Amino acid sequence: MRIIAPGLACFLFSLGLCGTAFATSGPGCLFVVNVSPGDVLNMRAGPSASSQILDQLEPGNHGIIHLDADCEPKSAKWASRWCPVTHYQGDRTTKGWLKARYVRDSDCP
């Protein structure tokens, strides 16, 4: 089996089926909360409500949100912090920031 696995990896790489790793299973993901039905959570370019909107996450239908680092500033209450994240939705990947009051910890699929 050890001989087959590296060969398979090389074959998949040559087909372009390998590349950037996506979120792994286990802890480290988030899900959207505290957003009204029919509304969306805006993903921002920076940790500020005035930063450019990069993506919009619909509660219950937002793909995978991976927490990239600790939410900041650590000195602030949880609801006031901003979290650096990567959002995976189909073939699209977006890096940005989400307000901590609108997300909760979850296991990655």
N, CA and C atoms as a LAMMPS dump frame, in Angstrom:
ITEM: TIMESTEP
0
ITEM: NUMBER OF ATOMS
327
ITEM: BOX BOUNDS ff ff ff
-5.0000000000000000e+02 5.0000000000000000e+02
-5.0000000000000000e+02 5.0000000000000000e+02
-5.0000000000000000e+02 5.0000000000000000e+02
ITEM: ATOMS id mol type element x y z
1 1 1 N 0.816 -1.205 0
2 1 2 C 0 0 0
3 1 3 C 0.852 1.258 0
4 2 1 N 2.012 1.219 0.62
5 2 2 C 2.87 2.398 0.655
6 2 3 C 3.359 2.781 -0.731
7 3 1 N 3.533 1.835 -1.616
8 3 2 C 3.983 2.12 -2.972
9 3 3 C 2.856 2.719 -3.799
10 4 1 N 1.633 2.267 -3.584
11 4 2 C 0.485 2.749 -4.35
12 4 3 C 0.119 4.176 -3.959
13 5 1 N 0.118 4.502 -2.684
14 5 2 C -0.317 5.824 -2.233
15 5 3 C 0.52 6.947 -2.835
16 6 1 N 1.87 6.898 -2.8
17 6 2 C 2.636 7.978 -3.437
18 6 3 C 2.399 8.034 -4.944
19 7 1 N 2.255 6.874 -5.578
20 7 2 C 1.98 6.859 -7.014
21 7 3 C 0.653 7.516 -7.334
22 8 1 N -0.353 7.231 -6.529
23 8 2 C -1.669 7.839 -6.724
24 8 3 C -1.59 9.35 -6.514
25 9 1 N -0.856 9.792 -5.5
26 9 2 C -0.707 11.223 -5.24
27 9 3 C -0.053 11.915 -6.43
28 10 1 N 0.981 11.315 -6.994
29 10 2 C 1.651 11.902 -8.161
30 10 3 C 0.71 11.956 -9.365
31 11 1 N -0.08 10.905 -9.551
32 11 2 C -1.033 10.871 -10.657
33 11 3 C -2.074 11.978 -10.509
34 12 1 N -2.649 12.12 -9.321
35 12 2 C -3.653 13.159 -9.092
36 12 3 C -3.047 14.547 -9.273
37 13 1 N -1.814 14.725 -8.811
38 13 2 C -1.152 16.016 -8.975
39 13 3 C -0.965 16.342 -10.453
40 14 1 N -0.59 15.35 -11.234
41 14 2 C -0.377 15.579 -12.662
42 14 3 C -1.671 15.943 -13.382
43 15 1 N -2.804 15.505 -12.851
44 15 2 C -4.095 15.849 -13.444
45 15 3 C -4.61 17.204 -12.965
46 16 1 N -3.903 17.789 -12.022
47 16 2 C -4.351 19.074 -11.485
48 16 3 C -5.442 18.915 -10.444
49 17 1 N -5.597 17.714 -9.908
50 17 2 C -6.641 17.463 -8.915
51 17 3 C -6.149 17.707 -7.502
52 18 1 N -4.886 17.977 -7.361
53 18 2 C -4.322 18.294 -6.059
54 18 3 C -3.897 19.748 -6.074
55 19 1 N -3.763 20.302 -4.931
56 19 2 C -3.328 21.695 -4.859
57 19 3 C -3.568 22.221 -3.476
58 20 1 N -4.156 23.385 -3.383
59 20 2 C -4.403 24.014 -2.107
60 20 3 C -5.268 23.135 -1.234
61 21 1 N -4.832 22.94 -0.001
62 21 2 C -5.603 22.128 0.936
63 21 3 C -6.798 22.925 1.441
64 22 1 N -7.911 22.273 1.61
65 22 2 C -9.099 22.91 2.16
66 22 3 C -9.208 22.604 3.637
67 23 1 N -10.198 23.148 4.284
68 23 2 C -10.4 22.935 5.713
69 23 3 C -10.446 21.446 6.011
70 24 1 N -9.851 21.084 7.128
71 24 2 C -9.817 19.685 7.513
72 24 3 C -10.934 19.385 8.481
73 25 1 N -11.1 18.113 8.783
74 25 2 C -12.146 17.735 9.736
75 25 3 C -11.662 18.03 11.154
76 26 1 N -12.615 18.144 12.071
77 26 2 C -12.286 18.42 13.461
78 26 3 C -12.57 19.863 13.825
79 27 1 N -12.097 20.293 14.997
80 27 2 C -12.37 21.651 15.455
81 27 3 C -11.7 22.696 14.577
82 28 1 N -12.2 23.918 14.647
83 28 2 C -11.573 25.006 13.911
84 28 3 C -12.482 25.688 12.921
85 29 1 N -13.735 25.28 12.863
86 29 2 C -14.685 25.919 11.959
87 29 3 C -15.724 26.698 12.75
88 30 1 N -16.51 27.472 12.044
89 30 2 C -17.535 28.319 12.646
90 30 3 C -18.844 28.161 11.889
91 31 1 N -19.941 28.533 12.535
92 31 2 C -21.223 28.628 11.854
93 31 3 C -21.885 29.948 12.231
94 32 1 N -22.761 30.44 11.364
95 32 2 C -23.402 31.745 11.52
96 32 3 C -24.557 31.665 12.516
97 33 1 N -24.622 32.635 13.433
98 33 2 C -25.707 32.754 14.414
99 33 3 C -26.114 34.224 14.509
100 34 1 N -27.232 34.474 15.175
101 34 2 C -27.69 35.844 15.463
102 34 3 C -27.917 36.7 14.217
103 35 1 N -28.252 36.053 13.099
104 35 2 C -28.58 36.772 11.87
105 35 3 C -30.044 36.461 11.545
106 36 1 N -30.836 37.478 11.325
107 36 2 C -32.272 37.31 11.075
108 36 3 C -32.53 36.505 9.808
109 37 1 N -33.642 35.742 9.783
110 37 2 C -34.01 35.016 8.56
111 37 3 C -34.128 35.979 7.38
112 38 1 N -33.587 35.584 6.251
113 38 2 C -33.624 36.421 5.065
114 38 3 C -32.486 37.428 4.994
115 39 1 N -31.692 37.521 6.074
116 39 2 C -30.559 38.441 6.097
117 39 3 C -29.268 37.644 5.901
118 40 1 N -28.138 38.312 5.77
119 40 2 C -26.841 37.655 5.577
120 40 3 C -25.808 38.28 6.516
121 41 1 N -24.732 37.534 6.745
122 41 2 C -23.589 38.04 7.499
123 41 3 C -22.534 38.486 6.487
124 42 1 N -22.116 39.734 6.577
125 42 2 C -21.123 40.261 5.652
126 42 3 C -19.712 39.902 6.104
127 43 1 N -18.931 39.3 5.195
128 43 2 C -17.518 39.062 5.434
129 43 3 C -16.769 40.292 4.941
130 44 1 N -15.885 40.824 5.768
131 44 2 C -15.203 42.081 5.479
132 44 3 C -13.728 41.876 5.126
133 45 1 N -13.166 42.841 4.42
134 45 2 C -11.759 42.804 4.026
135 45 3 C -10.831 43.051 5.214
136 46 1 N -11.329 43.698 6.235
137 46 2 C -10.551 43.987 7.433
138 46 3 C -11.44 43.933 8.651
139 47 1 N -10.843 44.017 9.838
140 47 2 C -11.619 43.913 11.084
141 47 3 C -12.343 45.205 11.446
142 48 1 N -13.279 45.602 10.584
143 48 2 C -14.038 46.83 10.801
144 48 3 C -15.334 46.779 9.994
145 49 1 N -16.402 47.314 10.576
146 49 2 C -17.687 47.361 9.877
147 49 3 C -17.642 48.293 8.673
148 50 1 N -16.627 49.137 8.589
149 50 2 C -16.503 50.034 7.444
150 50 3 C -15.619 49.45 6.335
151 51 1 N -15.02 48.267 6.571
152 51 2 C -14.199 47.622 5.542
153 51 3 C -15.073 47.087 4.421
154 52 1 N -14.471 46.939 3.256
155 52 2 C -15.178 46.439 2.072
156 52 3 C -15.814 45.072 2.34
157 53 1 N -17.026 44.856 1.826
158 53 2 C -17.696 43.56 1.909
159 53 3 C -17.132 42.662 0.82
160 54 1 N -16.588 41.508 1.221
161 54 2 C -16.004 40.552 0.281
162 54 3 C -16.952 39.425 -0.083
163 55 1 N -17.825 39.072 0.861
164 55 2 C -18.714 37.924 0.68
165 55 3 C -19.903 38.093 1.615
166 56 1 N -20.973 37.369 1.337
167 56 2 C -22.15 37.393 2.199
168 56 3 C -22.525 35.959 2.542
169 57 1 N -22.653 35.676 3.836
170 57 2 C -22.907 34.321 4.313
171 57 3 C -24.338 34.194 4.8
172 58 1 N -25.064 33.294 4.196
173 58 2 C -26.455 33.044 4.548
174 58 3 C -26.506 31.996 5.655
175 59 1 N -27.175 32.292 6.775
176 59 2 C -27.259 31.31 7.858
177 59 3 C -27.823 29.975 7.362
178 60 1 N -27.167 28.884 7.74
179 60 2 C -27.629 27.558 7.362
180 60 3 C -27.268 27.143 5.951
181 61 1 N -26.681 28.042 5.173
182 61 2 C -26.339 27.734 3.789
183 61 3 C -25.062 28.488 3.395
184 62 1 N -24.049 28.394 4.253
185 62 2 C -22.859 29.211 4.042
186 62 3 C -21.589 28.428 3.747
187 63 1 N -21.668 27.155 3.465
188 63 2 C -20.461 26.392 3.192
189 63 3 C -19.633 26.227 4.445
190 64 1 N -18.318 26.18 4.289
191 64 2 C -17.409 25.968 5.414
192 64 3 C -16.735 27.296 5.764
193 65 1 N -16.765 27.653 7.048
194 65 2 C -16.069 28.835 7.544
195 65 3 C -14.964 28.336 8.46
196 66 1 N -13.723 28.499 8.04
197 66 2 C -12.582 28.04 8.838
198 66 3 C -11.972 29.212 9.595
199 67 1 N -11.81 29.058 10.912
200 67 2 C -11.185 30.081 11.747
201 67 3 C -9.669 29.999 11.548
202 68 1 N -9.06 31.049 11.003
203 68 2 C -7.641 31.034 10.646
204 68 3 C -6.71 31.383 11.807
205 69 1 N -7.184 32.148 12.766
206 69 2 C -6.375 32.558 13.922
207 69 3 C -7.338 33.019 15.013
208 70 1 N -6.798 33.392 16.156
209 70 2 C -7.637 33.873 17.249
210 70 3 C -8.361 35.153 16.85
211 71 1 N -9.579 35.298 17.365
212 71 2 C -10.332 36.532 17.153
213 71 3 C -9.67 37.639 17.971
214 72 1 N -9.745 38.867 17.47
215 72 2 C -9.032 39.958 18.128
216 72 3 C -9.873 41.216 18.205
217 73 1 N -9.525 42.159 19.033
218 73 2 C -8.439 42.087 20.005
219 73 3 C -8.842 41.229 21.199
220 74 1 N -7.893 40.516 21.741
221 74 2 C -8.176 39.62 22.868
222 74 3 C -8.619 40.388 24.104
223 75 1 N -8.272 41.652 24.194
224 75 2 C -8.651 42.469 25.344
225 75 3 C -10.137 42.856 25.311
226 76 1 N -10.778 42.705 24.153
227 76 2 C -12.193 43.084 24.013
228 76 3 C -13.106 41.926 24.403
229 77 1 N -14.331 42.25 24.759
230 77 2 C -15.332 41.213 25
231 77 3 C -15.546 40.432 23.71
232 78 1 N -15.968 39.165 23.836
233 78 2 C -16.124 38.289 22.674
234 78 3 C -16.953 38.943 21.571
235 79 1 N -18.076 39.506 21.899
236 79 2 C -18.983 40.073 20.894
237 79 3 C -18.359 41.232 20.119
238 80 1 N -17.334 41.849 20.664
239 80 2 C -16.692 42.992 20.011
240 80 3 C -15.462 42.608 19.191
241 81 1 N -15.082 41.349 19.231
242 81 2 C -13.892 40.909 18.5
243 81 3 C -14.202 40.623 17.033
244 82 1 N -13.156 40.594 16.217
245 82 2 C -13.232 40.224 14.806
246 82 3 C -12.395 38.972 14.59
247 83 1 N -12.887 38.063 13.753
248 83 2 C -12.228 36.78 13.53
249 83 3 C -11.73 36.663 12.091
250 84 1 N -10.439 36.338 11.905
251 84 2 C -9.922 36.111 10.557
252 84 3 C -10.337 34.717 10.084
253 85 1 N -10.95 34.636 8.928
254 85 2 C -11.515 33.361 8.46
255 85 3 C -11.242 33.129 6.976
256 86 1 N -11.409 31.88 6.59
257 86 2 C -11.451 31.509 5.178
258 86 3 C -12.807 30.871 4.943
259 87 1 N -13.505 31.34 3.913
260 87 2 C -14.832 30.826 3.583
261 87 3 C -14.729 29.977 2.323
262 88 1 N -15.147 28.716 2.432
263 88 2 C -15.16 27.793 1.293
264 88 3 C -16.616 27.567 0.888
265 89 1 N -16.963 27.954 -0.324
266 89 2 C -18.325 27.778 -0.838
267 89 3 C -18.211 27.257 -2.26
268 90 1 N -18.423 25.951 -2.45
269 90 2 C -18.26 25.359 -3.769
270 90 3 C -16.813 25.496 -4.215
271 91 1 N -16.593 26.051 -5.391
272 91 2 C -15.241 26.238 -5.929
273 91 3 C -14.619 27.568 -5.496
274 92 1 N -15.353 28.37 -4.767
275 92 2 C -14.894 29.709 -4.389
276 92 3 C -14.306 29.707 -2.978
277 93 1 N -13.18 30.387 -2.812
278 93 2 C -12.536 30.539 -1.503
279 93 3 C -12.307 32.021 -1.26
280 94 1 N -12.734 32.514 -0.087
281 94 2 C -12.584 33.923 0.248
282 94 3 C -11.964 34.044 1.634
283 95 1 N -10.94 34.877 1.785
284 95 2 C -10.352 35.174 3.088
285 95 3 C -10.845 36.542 3.523
286 96 1 N -11.219 36.646 4.799
287 96 2 C -11.699 37.92 5.311
288 96 3 C -11.913 37.874 6.806
289 97 1 N -12.786 38.749 7.288
290 97 2 C -13.046 38.917 8.718
291 97 3 C -14.544 38.87 9.004
292 98 1 N -14.905 38.231 10.117
293 98 2 C -16.293 38.185 10.583
294 98 3 C -16.36 38.686 12.021
295 99 1 N -17.43 39.385 12.343
296 99 2 C -17.657 39.84 13.713
297 99 3 C -17.986 38.639 14.584
298 100 1 N -17.294 38.498 15.707
299 100 2 C -17.421 37.313 16.563
300 100 3 C -18.841 37.1 17.092
301 101 1 N -19.599 38.169 17.299
302 101 2 C -20.951 38.004 17.851
303 101 3 C -21.878 37.224 16.91
304 102 1 N -21.482 37.078 15.647
305 102 2 C -22.325 36.408 14.656
306 102 3 C -21.855 35.01 14.276
307 103 1 N -20.866 34.475 14.998
308 103 2 C -20.386 33.124 14.718
309 103 3 C -20.168 32.349 16.014
310 104 1 N -20.244 31.022 15.897
311 104 2 C -19.971 30.132 17.032
312 104 3 C -19.085 28.992 16.549
313 105 1 N -18.328 28.42 17.482
314 105 2 C -17.441 27.302 17.173
315 105 3 C -18.202 26.103 16.671
316 106 1 N -17.559 25.374 15.771
317 106 2 C -18.146 24.161 15.188
318 106 3 C -17 23.263 14.73
319 107 1 N -17.282 21.982 14.615
320 107 2 C -16.32 21.077 14.004
321 107 3 C -16.374 21.25 12.507
322 108 1 N -15.224 21.143 11.864
323 108 2 C -15.183 21.179 10.411
324 108 3 C -15.692 19.835 9.875
325 109 1 N -16.36 19.853 8.745
326 109 2 C -16.887 18.585 8.192
327 109 3 C -15.762 17.673 7.711
